[in-house]
Amino acid sequence: MAGAACAALGLAAPGAAASGAIGPPSGGAQVSEGGVSAPGVPVVTRVICKSGCLGLSQATPGAVIKVKGEFLDYVTEVVFRGASGPLPAGLTYRSPTLVRAIVPAGALSSRPYVIDSRGHRSNRAPRLLRIRAAPPASSGVFPVGGPHTYGDGFGVQRNGHTHQGQDILAACGTPLVSVMNATVQYTGFQASGAGNYIVLDNDGTLDDFVYMHLATPPPVRAGAHLAAGQQVGTVGQTGDASGCHLHFEYWQGDWYGGGHPIDPLPYLKAWDPSY
C-alpha cells in the first residue's frame, strides 16, 4: 500500500514511524511501560466463521466468528467494513490468542481488524471474510419430509478429504423433495461414494443442490423441471454410507463445473419447520 493511501486510512506507511503507537512495535513483541511489562500490539493471523456460516470464510449477519492471533487479551472491538465506514462487532469471548465476536448487521465483505483498550489497532486479517445474507425462511422447502436430526456437518475431516455438505438423519424411505424450483441436472449411482444421487440446478441462478445416498434411483430424469416440494426420491444408505441419511450439498456455481460447495446449514435451518 502506498504511503499516501496508508495516510488516508490513518495507518503508518511501511517503514515509517507510527505516531500514536499504531502498528506493532518490534514485530508485536512485548514492550515495557514504566517498568511494567505490557502486551504487544494485537496481531491477527486468521479469521474464520464458527456458526451461522456459509463456509469457513463466509458468514451471515449474526454469525459467530473466531479471530486468532497474538496479544488479544485487551481487545475491545473487532471492526468490519460497513457502507458508511468502520463497523464494530460485539465481543463474546477473548483470550491472549483468540477472540469471538458477532458479525454486526450491515457488515460488508472485508478483512476485519481489532482494536485494544489502549487504542492499538492490529493488522487486517490476511484473508477476506465474505458476508452474505441468510435466506428467508420462505425461500425454500426443507429437503427431508419427516422426522430428522442433523449428523456430520460441513468441513468435518474425512479420510483424504473434508465433508462438503450436511448429513440429515432420517428413517429409510422418508420422502426427499426439491428445496427450490429446479431442473434435474444429473442422476447417477456411485458405489464407492454417493450411492444413488441427484443434482438439481436452482432456477434463476447458477447454484446446484446435491442429494446423495438415496434408497433407489431418482424417479425423475435429467432435464425434468421440478417445483419446490416435489419428490426426488427417498432416504436410503446406498454407496459409502453408514445408516439411513441424506447427504445434502449446496454449490455456488456448477457442481464440479467451476463452482464450490458452501455450508448449507443456515439454509437448512431457515427451511426446517422444526426450528
Sequence and secondary structure as in RCSB ss.txt:
>XXXX:A:sequence
MAGAACAALGLAAPGAAASGAIGPPSGGAQVSEGGVSAPGVPVVTRVICKSGCLGLSQATPGAVIKVKGEFLDYV
TEVVFRGASGPLPAGLTYRSPTLVRAIVPAGALSSRPYVIDSRGHRSNRAPRLLRIRAAPPASSGVFPVGGPHTY
GDGFGVQRNGHTHQGQDILAACGTPLVSVMNATVQYTGFQASGAGNYIVLDNDGTLDDFVYMHLATPPPVRAGAH
LAAGQQVGTVGQTGDASGCHLHFEYWQGDWYGGGHPIDPLPYLKAWDPSY
>XXXX:A:secstr
  HHHHHHTT   TTS  GGG S GGGG  EEETTEEE    EEEEEEEEEEEEETTEEEEEEEEEEEEES TTE
EEEEEEETTEEEEEEEEEE SSEEEEE  TTEEEEEEEEEETTS B    SS BEE     GGG   SB S  EE
 S TT EETTEE  SEEEE  TT EEE SSSEEEEEEEEETTTTEEEEEEEETTSS EEEEEEESS  SS TT E
E TT EEEEBB  SS SSSEEEEEEEESSTTTT EEE  HHHHHHH TT 
